[in-house]
Amino acid sequence: MVEFKREGDILITKHNDLTGQSVGDSPMITKRIPLTKLVEKYYSTDDEKAEVDNLANRLLTQQQYDAKLKAASNK
């Protein structure tokens, strides 16, 4: 499981570190990353900007995600 959340200029990620015998036994790791560091690392060349923008454009809003989840559960 991976979660992303933005609080002001900080991106908070939460993910399983996969060190246990199973996903359920592995601890969750929370990281707080300043957006400026992400921009410096992944958004400086035109190719990087294009890749990040392409990925960002495919992200769903919460409303879109909920609708997709609801549609899938009705099948």
mmJSON file of the N, C-alpha and C atoms, coordinates in Angstrom:
{"data_MODEL":{"atom_site":{
"group_PDB":["ATOM","ATOM","ATOM","ATOM","ATOM","ATOM","ATOM","ATOM","ATOM","ATOM","ATOM","ATOM","ATOM","ATOM","ATOM","ATOM","ATOM","ATOM","ATOM","ATOM","ATOM","ATOM","ATOM","ATOM","ATOM","ATOM","ATOM","ATOM","ATOM","ATOM","ATOM","ATOM","ATOM","ATOM","ATOM","ATOM","ATOM","ATOM","ATOM","ATOM","ATOM","ATOM","ATOM","ATOM","ATOM","ATOM","ATOM","ATOM","ATOM","ATOM","ATOM","ATOM","ATOM","ATOM","ATOM","ATOM","ATOM","ATOM","ATOM","ATOM","ATOM","ATOM","ATOM","ATOM","ATOM","ATOM","ATOM","ATOM","ATOM","ATOM","ATOM","ATOM","ATOM","ATOM","ATOM","ATOM","ATOM","ATOM","ATOM","ATOM","ATOM","ATOM","ATOM","ATOM","ATOM","ATOM","ATOM","ATOM","ATOM","ATOM","ATOM","ATOM","ATOM","ATOM","ATOM","ATOM","ATOM","ATOM","ATOM","ATOM","ATOM","ATOM","ATOM","ATOM","ATOM","ATOM","ATOM","ATOM","ATOM","ATOM","ATOM","ATOM","ATOM","ATOM","ATOM","ATOM","ATOM","ATOM","ATOM","ATOM","ATOM","ATOM","ATOM","ATOM","ATOM","ATOM","ATOM","ATOM","ATOM","ATOM","ATOM","ATOM","ATOM","ATOM","ATOM","ATOM","ATOM","ATOM","ATOM","ATOM","ATOM","ATOM","ATOM","ATOM","ATOM","ATOM","ATOM","ATOM","ATOM","ATOM","ATOM","ATOM","ATOM","ATOM","ATOM","ATOM","ATOM","ATOM","ATOM","ATOM","ATOM","ATOM","ATOM","ATOM","ATOM","ATOM","ATOM","ATOM","ATOM","ATOM","ATOM","ATOM","ATOM","ATOM","ATOM","ATOM","ATOM","ATOM","ATOM","ATOM","ATOM","ATOM","ATOM","ATOM","ATOM","ATOM","ATOM","ATOM","ATOM","ATOM","ATOM","ATOM","ATOM","ATOM","ATOM","ATOM","ATOM","ATOM","ATOM","ATOM","ATOM","ATOM","ATOM","ATOM","ATOM","ATOM","ATOM","ATOM","ATOM","ATOM","ATOM","ATOM","ATOM","ATOM","ATOM","ATOM","ATOM","ATOM","ATOM","ATOM","ATOM","ATOM","ATOM","ATOM","ATOM"],
"id":[1,2,3,4,5,6,7,8,9,10,11,12,13,14,15,16,17,18,19,20,21,22,23,24,25,26,27,28,29,30,31,32,33,34,35,36,37,38,39,40,41,42,43,44,45,46,47,48,49,50,51,52,53,54,55,56,57,58,59,60,61,62,63,64,65,66,67,68,69,70,71,72,73,74,75,76,77,78,79,80,81,82,83,84,85,86,87,88,89,90,91,92,93,94,95,96,97,98,99,100,101,102,103,104,105,106,107,108,109,110,111,112,113,114,115,116,117,118,119,120,121,122,123,124,125,126,127,128,129,130,131,132,133,134,135,136,137,138,139,140,141,142,143,144,145,146,147,148,149,150,151,152,153,154,155,156,157,158,159,160,161,162,163,164,165,166,167,168,169,170,171,172,173,174,175,176,177,178,179,180,181,182,183,184,185,186,187,188,189,190,191,192,193,194,195,196,197,198,199,200,201,202,203,204,205,206,207,208,209,210,211,212,213,214,215,216,217,218,219,220,221,222,223,224,225],
"type_symbol":["N","C","C","N","C","C","N","C","C","N","C","C","N","C","C","N","C","C","N","C","C","N","C","C","N","C","C","N","C","C","N","C","C","N","C","C","N","C","C","N","C","C","N","C","C","N","C","C","N","C","C","N","C","C","N","C","C","N","C","C","N","C","C","N","C","C","N","C","C","N","C","C","N","C","C","N","C","C","N","C","C","N","C","C","N","C","C","N","C","C","N","C","C","N","C","C","N","C","C","N","C","C","N","C","C","N","C","C","N","C","C","N","C","C","N","C","C","N","C","C","N","C","C","N","C","C","N","C","C","N","C","C","N","C","C","N","C","C","N","C","C","N","C","C","N","C","C","N","C","C","N","C","C","N","C","C","N","C","C","N","C","C","N","C","C","N","C","C","N","C","C","N","C","C","N","C","C","N","C","C","N","C","C","N","C","C","N","C","C","N","C","C","N","C","C","N","C","C","N","C","C","N","C","C","N","C","C","N","C","C","N","C","C","N","C","C","N","C","C","N","C","C","N","C","C"],
"label_atom_id":["N","CA","C","N","CA","C","N","CA","C","N","CA","C","N","CA","C","N","CA","C","N","CA","C","N","CA","C","N","CA","C","N","CA","C","N","CA","C","N","CA","C","N","CA","C","N","CA","C","N","CA","C","N","CA","C","N","CA","C","N","CA","C","N","CA","C","N","CA","C","N","CA","C","N","CA","C","N","CA","C","N","CA","C","N","CA","C","N","CA","C","N","CA","C","N","CA","C","N","CA","C","N","CA","C","N","CA","C","N","CA","C","N","CA","C","N","CA","C","N","CA","C","N","CA","C","N","CA","C","N","CA","C","N","CA","C","N","CA","C","N","CA","C","N","CA","C","N","CA","C","N","CA","C","N","CA","C","N","CA","C","N","CA","C","N","CA","C","N","CA","C","N","CA","C","N","CA","C","N","CA","C","N","CA","C","N","CA","C","N","CA","C","N","CA","C","N","CA","C","N","CA","C","N","CA","C","N","CA","C","N","CA","C","N","CA","C","N","CA","C","N","CA","C","N","CA","C","N","CA","C","N","CA","C","N","CA","C","N","CA","C","N","CA","C","N","CA","C","N","CA","C","N","CA","C","N","CA","C","N","CA","C"],
"label_alt_id":[null,null,null,null,null,null,null,null,null,null,null,null,null,null,null,null,null,null,null,null,null,null,null,null,null,null,null,null,null,null,null,null,null,null,null,null,null,null,null,null,null,null,null,null,null,null,null,null,null,null,null,null,null,null,null,null,null,null,null,null,null,null,null,null,null,null,null,null,null,null,null,null,null,null,null,null,null,null,null,null,null,null,null,null,null,null,null,null,null,null,null,null,null,null,null,null,null,null,null,null,null,null,null,null,null,null,null,null,null,null,null,null,null,null,null,null,null,null,null,null,null,null,null,null,null,null,null,null,null,null,null,null,null,null,null,null,null,null,null,null,null,null,null,null,null,null,null,null,null,null,null,null,null,null,null,null,null,null,null,null,null,null,null,null,null,null,null,null,null,null,null,null,null,null,null,null,null,null,null,null,null,null,null,null,null,null,null,null,null,null,null,null,null,null,null,null,null,null,null,null,null,null,null,null,null,null,null,null,null,null,null,null,null,null,null,null,null,null,null,null,null,null,null,null,null],
"label_comp_id":["MET","MET","MET","VAL","VAL","VAL","GLU","GLU","GLU","PHE","PHE","PHE","LYS","LYS","LYS","ARG","ARG","ARG","GLU","GLU","GLU","GLY","GLY","GLY","ASP","ASP","ASP","ILE","ILE","ILE","LEU","LEU","LEU","ILE","ILE","ILE","THR","THR","THR","LYS","LYS","LYS","HIS","HIS","HIS","ASN","ASN","ASN","ASP","ASP","ASP","LEU","LEU","LEU","THR","THR","THR","GLY","GLY","GLY","GLN","GLN","GLN","SER","SER","SER","VAL","VAL","VAL","GLY","GLY","GLY","ASP","ASP","ASP","SER","SER","SER","PRO","PRO","PRO","MET","MET","MET","ILE","ILE","ILE","THR","THR","THR","LYS","LYS","LYS","ARG","ARG","ARG","ILE","ILE","ILE","PRO","PRO","PRO","LEU","LEU","LEU","THR","THR","THR","LYS","LYS","LYS","LEU","LEU","LEU","VAL","VAL","VAL","GLU","GLU","GLU","LYS","LYS","LYS","TYR","TYR","TYR","TYR","TYR","TYR","SER","SER","SER","THR","THR","THR","ASP","ASP","ASP","ASP","ASP","ASP","GLU","GLU","GLU","LYS","LYS","LYS","ALA","ALA","ALA","GLU","GLU","GLU","VAL","VAL","VAL","ASP","ASP","ASP","ASN","ASN","ASN","LEU","LEU","LEU","ALA","ALA","ALA","ASN","ASN","ASN","ARG","ARG","ARG","LEU","LEU","LEU","LEU","LEU","LEU","THR","THR","THR","GLN","GLN","GLN","GLN","GLN","GLN","GLN","GLN","GLN","TYR","TYR","TYR","ASP","ASP","ASP","ALA","ALA","ALA","LYS","LYS","LYS","LEU","LEU","LEU","LYS","LYS","LYS","ALA","ALA","ALA","ALA","ALA","ALA","SER","SER","SER","ASN","ASN","ASN","LYS","LYS","LYS"],
"label_asym_id":["A","A","A","A","A","A","A","A","A","A","A","A","A","A","A","A","A","A","A","A","A","A","A","A","A","A","A","A","A","A","A","A","A","A","A","A","A","A","A","A","A","A","A","A","A","A","A","A","A","A","A","A","A","A","A","A","A","A","A","A","A","A","A","A","A","A","A","A","A","A","A","A","A","A","A","A","A","A","A","A","A","A","A","A","A","A","A","A","A","A","A","A","A","A","A","A","A","A","A","A","A","A","A","A","A","A","A","A","A","A","A","A","A","A","A","A","A","A","A","A","A","A","A","A","A","A","A","A","A","A","A","A","A","A","A","A","A","A","A","A","A","A","A","A","A","A","A","A","A","A","A","A","A","A","A","A","A","A","A","A","A","A","A","A","A","A","A","A","A","A","A","A","A","A","A","A","A","A","A","A","A","A","A","A","A","A","A","A","A","A","A","A","A","A","A","A","A","A","A","A","A","A","A","A","A","A","A","A","A","A","A","A","A","A","A","A","A","A","A","A","A","A","A","A","A"],
"label_entity_id":["1","1","1","1","1","1","1","1","1","1","1","1","1","1","1","1","1","1","1","1","1","1","1","1","1","1","1","1","1","1","1","1","1","1","1","1","1","1","1","1","1","1","1","1","1","1","1","1","1","1","1","1","1","1","1","1","1","1","1","1","1","1","1","1","1","1","1","1","1","1","1","1","1","1","1","1","1","1","1","1","1","1","1","1","1","1","1","1","1","1","1","1","1","1","1","1","1","1","1","1","1","1","1","1","1","1","1","1","1","1","1","1","1","1","1","1","1","1","1","1","1","1","1","1","1","1","1","1","1","1","1","1","1","1","1","1","1","1","1","1","1","1","1","1","1","1","1","1","1","1","1","1","1","1","1","1","1","1","1","1","1","1","1","1","1","1","1","1","1","1","1","1","1","1","1","1","1","1","1","1","1","1","1","1","1","1","1","1","1","1","1","1","1","1","1","1","1","1","1","1","1","1","1","1","1","1","1","1","1","1","1","1","1","1","1","1","1","1","1","1","1","1","1","1","1"],
"label_seq_id":[1,1,1,2,2,2,3,3,3,4,4,4,5,5,5,6,6,6,7,7,7,8,8,8,9,9,9,10,10,10,11,11,11,12,12,12,13,13,13,14,14,14,15,15,15,16,16,16,17,17,17,18,18,18,19,19,19,20,20,20,21,21,21,22,22,22,23,23,23,24,24,24,25,25,25,26,26,26,27,27,27,28,28,28,29,29,29,30,30,30,31,31,31,32,32,32,33,33,33,34,34,34,35,35,35,36,36,36,37,37,37,38,38,38,39,39,39,40,40,40,41,41,41,42,42,42,43,43,43,44,44,44,45,45,45,46,46,46,47,47,47,48,48,48,49,49,49,50,50,50,51,51,51,52,52,52,53,53,53,54,54,54,55,55,55,56,56,56,57,57,57,58,58,58,59,59,59,60,60,60,61,61,61,62,62,62,63,63,63,64,64,64,65,65,65,66,66,66,67,67,67,68,68,68,69,69,69,70,70,70,71,71,71,72,72,72,73,73,73,74,74,74,75,75,75],
"pdbx_PDB_ins_code":[null,null,null,null,null,null,null,null,null,null,null,null,null,null,null,null,null,null,null,null,null,null,null,null,null,null,null,null,null,null,null,null,null,null,null,null,null,null,null,null,null,null,null,null,null,null,null,null,null,null,null,null,null,null,null,null,null,null,null,null,null,null,null,null,null,null,null,null,null,null,null,null,null,null,null,null,null,null,null,null,null,null,null,null,null,null,null,null,null,null,null,null,null,null,null,null,null,null,null,null,null,null,null,null,null,null,null,null,null,null,null,null,null,null,null,null,null,null,null,null,null,null,null,null,null,null,null,null,null,null,null,null,null,null,null,null,null,null,null,null,null,null,null,null,null,null,null,null,null,null,null,null,null,null,null,null,null,null,null,null,null,null,null,null,null,null,null,null,null,null,null,null,null,null,null,null,null,null,null,null,null,null,null,null,null,null,null,null,null,null,null,null,null,null,null,null,null,null,null,null,null,null,null,null,null,null,null,null,null,null,null,null,null,null,null,null,null,null,null,null,null,null,null,null,null],
"Cartn_x":[0.846,0.0,0.896,0.512,1.225,0.19,0.454,-0.423,0.398,-0.22,0.406,-0.535,0.015,-0.792,0.07,-0.529,0.202,-0.304,0.629,0.316,1.185,0.587,1.35,2.435,3.678,4.803,5.525,4.843,5.423,4.589,5.263,4.601,4.839,3.77,3.867,3.551,4.485,4.26,4.249,3.45,3.374,3.353,4.295,4.369,4.891,4.625,5.077,6.536,7.382,8.814,9.179,8.222,8.385,9.535,9.776,10.846,10.337,9.03,8.474,8.287,7.725,7.448,6.375,5.524,4.467,4.205,3.382,3.032,2.373,1.514,0.824,1.754,2.881,3.849,4.883,4.914,5.915,5.411,6.294,5.866,5.646,4.818,4.592,5.627,6.163,7.155,6.51,6.637,6.131,7.311,7.278,8.336,7.705,8.382,7.955,9.022,8.64,9.596,9.168,10.045,9.703,9.55,8.524,8.294,9.48,10.174,11.327,12.404,12.588,13.575,13.142,11.854,11.363,11.525,11.231,11.382,12.841,13.745,15.176,15.646,15.149,15.628,14.968,13.664,12.923,12.302,12.504,11.771,12.676,13.843,14.75,14.998,15.022,15.22,13.864,13.845,12.589,12.04,12.935,12.475,11.855,12.477,11.923,10.581,10.495,9.225,8.125,8.446,7.459,7.01,7.956,7.608,6.744,7.133,6.36,4.978,4.91,3.61,2.717,3.289,2.521,1.955,2.779,2.304,1.251,1.486,0.544,-0.806,-0.796,-2.046,-2.872,-2.243,-2.963,-3.496,-3.116,-3.626,-5.105,-5.823,-7.252,-7.502,-8.523,-8.971,-9.662,-9.904,-10.601,-11.971,-12.657,-13.989,-13.919,-12.933,-12.771,-12.433,-11.559,-11.171,-12.38,-13.166,-14.345,-15.334,-15.529,-16.449,-15.937,-14.642,-14.059,-14.19,-13.962,-14.087,-15.539,-16.464,-17.882,-18.3,-17.847,-18.187,-17.629,-16.421,-15.8,-16.531,-17.038,-17.724,-19.121,-19.666,-21.002,-20.966,-19.795,-19.698,-20.017],
"Cartn_y":[-1.169,0.0,1.238,2.191,3.464,4.573,5.517,6.676,7.932,8.928,10.228,11.291,12.288,13.38,14.639,15.731,17.0,17.878,18.4,19.362,20.591,21.615,22.813,22.481,22.768,22.507,21.2,20.299,19.011,17.884,16.909,15.711,14.626,14.012,12.943,11.64,10.7,9.382,8.348,7.334,6.238,4.951,4.05,2.799,1.677,0.474,-0.705,-0.947,-1.217,-1.392,-2.822,-3.743,-5.111,-5.87,-5.626,-6.334,-7.538,-7.656,-8.771,-10.013,-11.044,-12.298,-12.113,-11.112,-10.805,-9.305,-8.834,-7.409,-7.033,-7.908,-7.637,-7.559,-8.249,-8.242,-7.13,-6.438,-5.402,-4.046,-3.248,-1.942,-0.925,0.05,1.163,2.245,2.837,3.903,5.198,6.248,7.563,8.483,9.162,10.112,11.464,12.506,13.879,14.518,14.904,15.411,16.802,17.801,19.13,19.086,19.743,19.762,20.357,21.302,21.908,20.868,19.913,18.849,17.946,17.651,16.833,17.551,18.839,19.626,19.646,19.878,19.897,18.559,17.472,16.145,15.599,15.847,15.189,16.116,17.404,18.323,19.455,19.1,20.162,20.186,19.049,19.051,18.98,19.292,19.228,17.803,16.81,15.415,15.022,15.447,15.148,15.845,17.088,17.814,17.113,16.661,15.965,14.669,13.92,12.661,12.895,13.842,14.14,14.662,15.561,16.094,14.994,14.069,12.952,12.094,11.769,10.971,11.725,13.004,13.805,13.919,14.001,14.114,12.837,11.715,10.445,10.193,11.026,10.855,11.199,10.465,10.701,11.602,12.429,13.166,12.175,12.56,11.666,11.307,12.266,12.023,11.016,11.17,10.228,8.832,8.768,7.477,6.787,7.534,6.966,6.441,7.199,6.772,5.503,5.444,4.252,3.046,3.233,2.155,1.675,2.607,2.26,1.481,1.942,1.254,-0.167,-0.343,-1.657,-2.602,-2.066,-2.914,-3.291,-2.565,-2.872,-3.914,-4.371,-5.355,-6.732],
"Cartn_z":[0.0,0.0,0.0,-0.812,-0.86,-0.75,0.116,0.267,0.058,-0.561,-0.753,-0.229,0.397,0.93,0.917,0.554,0.553,1.68,2.456,3.508,3.258,2.682,2.347,1.344,1.691,0.797,1.121,1.801,2.18,1.568,0.956,0.478,1.519,1.965,2.954,2.236,2.311,1.714,2.824,2.622,3.582,2.766,3.081,2.336,3.227,2.792,3.509,3.166,4.159,3.869,3.461,3.496,3.007,3.664,4.942,5.647,6.429,6.567,7.334,6.492,7.1,6.398,5.332,5.545,4.588,4.638,3.733,3.731,5.051,5.554,6.81,8.007,7.937,9.037,8.923,7.808,7.585,8.064,8.668,9.174,8.052,8.363,7.442,7.738,6.69,6.796,6.316,7.092,6.699,6.448,5.289,4.943,4.647,5.061,4.794,3.916,2.696,1.728,1.26,1.408,0.894,-0.627,-1.132,-2.573,-3.325,-2.719,-3.396,-3.684,-2.779,-3.007,-4.162,-4.252,-5.351,-6.686,-6.69,-7.915,-8.353,-7.409,-7.732,-8.293,-7.733,-8.116,-9.373,-9.564,-10.637,-11.669,-11.565,-12.43,-12.888,-13.428,-13.838,-15.338,-16.026,-17.481,-18.176,-19.448,-20.204,-20.252,-20.38,-20.398,-19.06,-17.966,-16.642,-16.446,-16.884,-16.755,-17.545,-18.753,-19.581,-18.911,-18.348,-17.689,-16.453,-15.62,-14.408,-14.78,-15.757,-16.171,-16.734,-17.491,-18.039,-16.915,-15.933,-14.797,-13.991,-13.754,-12.964,-13.664,-14.975,-15.723,-15.663,-15.325,-15.225,-13.819,-12.852,-11.488,-11.437,-10.641,-10.479,-9.279,-9.376,-8.199,-7.272,-6.043,-5.108,-5.651,-6.258,-6.805,-7.973,-8.855,-9.965,-9.447,-8.455,-7.876,-7.245,-6.477,-5.832,-6.869,-7.956,-9.006,-9.694,-9.946,-10.574,-9.655,-8.381,-7.403,-7.315,-7.321,-7.245,-8.493,-9.662,-10.906,-10.927,-10.42,-10.398,-9.434,-8.342,-7.365,-7.837,-8.809,-9.334,-10.431,-10.825,-11.904,-11.41],
"occupancy":[1.0,1.0,1.0,1.0,1.0,1.0,1.0,1.0,1.0,1.0,1.0,1.0,1.0,1.0,1.0,1.0,1.0,1.0,1.0,1.0,1.0,1.0,1.0,1.0,1.0,1.0,1.0,1.0,1.0,1.0,1.0,1.0,1.0,1.0,1.0,1.0,1.0,1.0,1.0,1.0,1.0,1.0,1.0,1.0,1.0,1.0,1.0,1.0,1.0,1.0,1.0,1.0,1.0,1.0,1.0,1.0,1.0,1.0,1.0,1.0,1.0,1.0,1.0,1.0,1.0,1.0,1.0,1.0,1.0,1.0,1.0,1.0,1.0,1.0,1.0,1.0,1.0,1.0,1.0,1.0,1.0,1.0,1.0,1.0,1.0,1.0,1.0,1.0,1.0,1.0,1.0,1.0,1.0,1.0,1.0,1.0,1.0,1.0,1.0,1.0,1.0,1.0,1.0,1.0,1.0,1.0,1.0,1.0,1.0,1.0,1.0,1.0,1.0,1.0,1.0,1.0,1.0,1.0,1.0,1.0,1.0,1.0,1.0,1.0,1.0,1.0,1.0,1.0,1.0,1.0,1.0,1.0,1.0,1.0,1.0,1.0,1.0,1.0,1.0,1.0,1.0,1.0,1.0,1.0,1.0,1.0,1.0,1.0,1.0,1.0,1.0,1.0,1.0,1.0,1.0,1.0,1.0,1.0,1.0,1.0,1.0,1.0,1.0,1.0,1.0,1.0,1.0,1.0,1.0,1.0,1.0,1.0,1.0,1.0,1.0,1.0,1.0,1.0,1.0,1.0,1.0,1.0,1.0,1.0,1.0,1.0,1.0,1.0,1.0,1.0,1.0,1.0,1.0,1.0,1.0,1.0,1.0,1.0,1.0,1.0,1.0,1.0,1.0,1.0,1.0,1.0,1.0,1.0,1.0,1.0,1.0,1.0,1.0,1.0,1.0,1.0,1.0,1.0,1.0,1.0,1.0,1.0,1.0,1.0,1.0],
"B_iso_or_equiv":[0.0,0.0,0.0,0.0,0.0,0.0,0.0,0.0,0.0,0.0,0.0,0.0,0.0,0.0,0.0,0.0,0.0,0.0,0.0,0.0,0.0,0.0,0.0,0.0,0.0,0.0,0.0,0.0,0.0,0.0,0.0,0.0,0.0,0.0,0.0,0.0,0.0,0.0,0.0,0.0,0.0,0.0,0.0,0.0,0.0,0.0,0.0,0.0,0.0,0.0,0.0,0.0,0.0,0.0,0.0,0.0,0.0,0.0,0.0,0.0,0.0,0.0,0.0,0.0,0.0,0.0,0.0,0.0,0.0,0.0,0.0,0.0,0.0,0.0,0.0,0.0,0.0,0.0,0.0,0.0,0.0,0.0,0.0,0.0,0.0,0.0,0.0,0.0,0.0,0.0,0.0,0.0,0.0,0.0,0.0,0.0,0.0,0.0,0.0,0.0,0.0,0.0,0.0,0.0,0.0,0.0,0.0,0.0,0.0,0.0,0.0,0.0,0.0,0.0,0.0,0.0,0.0,0.0,0.0,0.0,0.0,0.0,0.0,0.0,0.0,0.0,0.0,0.0,0.0,0.0,0.0,0.0,0.0,0.0,0.0,0.0,0.0,0.0,0.0,0.0,0.0,0.0,0.0,0.0,0.0,0.0,0.0,0.0,0.0,0.0,0.0,0.0,0.0,0.0,0.0,0.0,0.0,0.0,0.0,0.0,0.0,0.0,0.0,0.0,0.0,0.0,0.0,0.0,0.0,0.0,0.0,0.0,0.0,0.0,0.0,0.0,0.0,0.0,0.0,0.0,0.0,0.0,0.0,0.0,0.0,0.0,0.0,0.0,0.0,0.0,0.0,0.0,0.0,0.0,0.0,0.0,0.0,0.0,0.0,0.0,0.0,0.0,0.0,0.0,0.0,0.0,0.0,0.0,0.0,0.0,0.0,0.0,0.0,0.0,0.0,0.0,0.0,0.0,0.0,0.0,0.0,0.0,0.0,0.0,0.0],
"pdbx_formal_charge":[null,null,null,null,null,null,null,null,null,null,null,null,null,null,null,null,null,null,null,null,null,null,null,null,null,null,null,null,null,null,null,null,null,null,null,null,null,null,null,null,null,null,null,null,null,null,null,null,null,null,null,null,null,null,null,null,null,null,null,null,null,null,null,null,null,null,null,null,null,null,null,null,null,null,null,null,null,null,null,null,null,null,null,null,null,null,null,null,null,null,null,null,null,null,null,null,null,null,null,null,null,null,null,null,null,null,null,null,null,null,null,null,null,null,null,null,null,null,null,null,null,null,null,null,null,null,null,null,null,null,null,null,null,null,null,null,null,null,null,null,null,null,null,null,null,null,null,null,null,null,null,null,null,null,null,null,null,null,null,null,null,null,null,null,null,null,null,null,null,null,null,null,null,null,null,null,null,null,null,null,null,null,null,null,null,null,null,null,null,null,null,null,null,null,null,null,null,null,null,null,null,null,null,null,null,null,null,null,null,null,null,null,null,null,null,null,null,null,null,null,null,null,null,null,null],
"auth_seq_id":[1,1,1,2,2,2,3,3,3,4,4,4,5,5,5,6,6,6,7,7,7,8,8,8,9,9,9,10,10,10,11,11,11,12,12,12,13,13,13,14,14,14,15,15,15,16,16,16,17,17,17,18,18,18,19,19,19,20,20,20,21,21,21,22,22,22,23,23,23,24,24,24,25,25,25,26,26,26,27,27,27,28,28,28,29,29,29,30,30,30,31,31,31,32,32,32,33,33,33,34,34,34,35,35,35,36,36,36,37,37,37,38,38,38,39,39,39,40,40,40,41,41,41,42,42,42,43,43,43,44,44,44,45,45,45,46,46,46,47,47,47,48,48,48,49,49,49,50,50,50,51,51,51,52,52,52,53,53,53,54,54,54,55,55,55,56,56,56,57,57,57,58,58,58,59,59,59,60,60,60,61,61,61,62,62,62,63,63,63,64,64,64,65,65,65,66,66,66,67,67,67,68,68,68,69,69,69,70,70,70,71,71,71,72,72,72,73,73,73,74,74,74,75,75,75],
"auth_comp_id":["MET","MET","MET","VAL","VAL","VAL","GLU","GLU","GLU","PHE","PHE","PHE","LYS","LYS","LYS","ARG","ARG","ARG","GLU","GLU","GLU","GLY","GLY","GLY","ASP","ASP","ASP","ILE","ILE","ILE","LEU","LEU","LEU","ILE","ILE","ILE","THR","THR","THR","LYS","LYS","LYS","HIS","HIS","HIS","ASN","ASN","ASN","ASP","ASP","ASP","LEU","LEU","LEU","THR","THR","THR","GLY","GLY","GLY","GLN","GLN","GLN","SER","SER","SER","VAL","VAL","VAL","GLY","GLY","GLY","ASP","ASP","ASP","SER","SER","SER","PRO","PRO","PRO","MET","MET","MET","ILE","ILE","ILE","THR","THR","THR","LYS","LYS","LYS","ARG","ARG","ARG","ILE","ILE","ILE","PRO","PRO","PRO","LEU","LEU","LEU","THR","THR","THR","LYS","LYS","LYS","LEU","LEU","LEU","VAL","VAL","VAL","GLU","GLU","GLU","LYS","LYS","LYS","TYR","TYR","TYR","TYR","TYR","TYR","SER","SER","SER","THR","THR","THR","ASP","ASP","ASP","ASP","ASP","ASP","GLU","GLU","GLU","LYS","LYS","LYS","ALA","ALA","ALA","GLU","GLU","GLU","VAL","VAL","VAL","ASP","ASP","ASP","ASN","ASN","ASN","LEU","LEU","LEU","ALA","ALA","ALA","ASN","ASN","ASN","ARG","ARG","ARG","LEU","LEU","LEU","LEU","LEU","LEU","THR","THR","THR","GLN","GLN","GLN","GLN","GLN","GLN","GLN","GLN","GLN","TYR","TYR","TYR","ASP","ASP","ASP","ALA","ALA","ALA","LYS","LYS","LYS","LEU","LEU","LEU","LYS","LYS","LYS","ALA","ALA","ALA","ALA","ALA","ALA","SER","SER","SER","ASN","ASN","ASN","LYS","LYS","LYS"],
"auth_asym_id":["A","A","A","A","A","A","A","A","A","A","A","A","A","A","A","A","A","A","A","A","A","A","A","A","A","A","A","A","A","A","A","A","A","A","A","A","A","A","A","A","A","A","A","A","A","A","A","A","A","A","A","A","A","A","A","A","A","A","A","A","A","A","A","A","A","A","A","A","A","A","A","A","A","A","A","A","A","A","A","A","A","A","A","A","A","A","A","A","A","A","A","A","A","A","A","A","A","A","A","A","A","A","A","A","A","A","A","A","A","A","A","A","A","A","A","A","A","A","A","A","A","A","A","A","A","A","A","A","A","A","A","A","A","A","A","A","A","A","A","A","A","A","A","A","A","A","A","A","A","A","A","A","A","A","A","A","A","A","A","A","A","A","A","A","A","A","A","A","A","A","A","A","A","A","A","A","A","A","A","A","A","A","A","A","A","A","A","A","A","A","A","A","A","A","A","A","A","A","A","A","A","A","A","A","A","A","A","A","A","A","A","A","A","A","A","A","A","A","A","A","A","A","A","A","A"],
"auth_atom_id":["N","CA","C","N","CA","C","N","CA","C","N","CA","C","N","CA","C","N","CA","C","N","CA","C","N","CA","C","N","CA","C","N","CA","C","N","CA","C","N","CA","C","N","CA","C","N","CA","C","N","CA","C","N","CA","C","N","CA","C","N","CA","C","N","CA","C","N","CA","C","N","CA","C","N","CA","C","N","CA","C","N","CA","C","N","CA","C","N","CA","C","N","CA","C","N","CA","C","N","CA","C","N","CA","C","N","CA","C","N","CA","C","N","CA","C","N","CA","C","N","CA","C","N","CA","C","N","CA","C","N","CA","C","N","CA","C","N","CA","C","N","CA","C","N","CA","C","N","CA","C","N","CA","C","N","CA","C","N","CA","C","N","CA","C","N","CA","C","N","CA","C","N","CA","C","N","CA","C","N","CA","C","N","CA","C","N","CA","C","N","CA","C","N","CA","C","N","CA","C","N","CA","C","N","CA","C","N","CA","C","N","CA","C","N","CA","C","N","CA","C","N","CA","C","N","CA","C","N","CA","C","N","CA","C","N","CA","C","N","CA","C","N","CA","C","N","CA","C","N","CA","C","N","CA","C","N","CA","C","N","CA","C"],
"pdbx_PDB_model_num":[1,1,1,1,1,1,1,1,1,1,1,1,1,1,1,1,1,1,1,1,1,1,1,1,1,1,1,1,1,1,1,1,1,1,1,1,1,1,1,1,1,1,1,1,1,1,1,1,1,1,1,1,1,1,1,1,1,1,1,1,1,1,1,1,1,1,1,1,1,1,1,1,1,1,1,1,1,1,1,1,1,1,1,1,1,1,1,1,1,1,1,1,1,1,1,1,1,1,1,1,1,1,1,1,1,1,1,1,1,1,1,1,1,1,1,1,1,1,1,1,1,1,1,1,1,1,1,1,1,1,1,1,1,1,1,1,1,1,1,1,1,1,1,1,1,1,1,1,1,1,1,1,1,1,1,1,1,1,1,1,1,1,1,1,1,1,1,1,1,1,1,1,1,1,1,1,1,1,1,1,1,1,1,1,1,1,1,1,1,1,1,1,1,1,1,1,1,1,1,1,1,1,1,1,1,1,1,1,1,1,1,1,1,1,1,1,1,1,1,1,1,1,1,1,1]
}}}
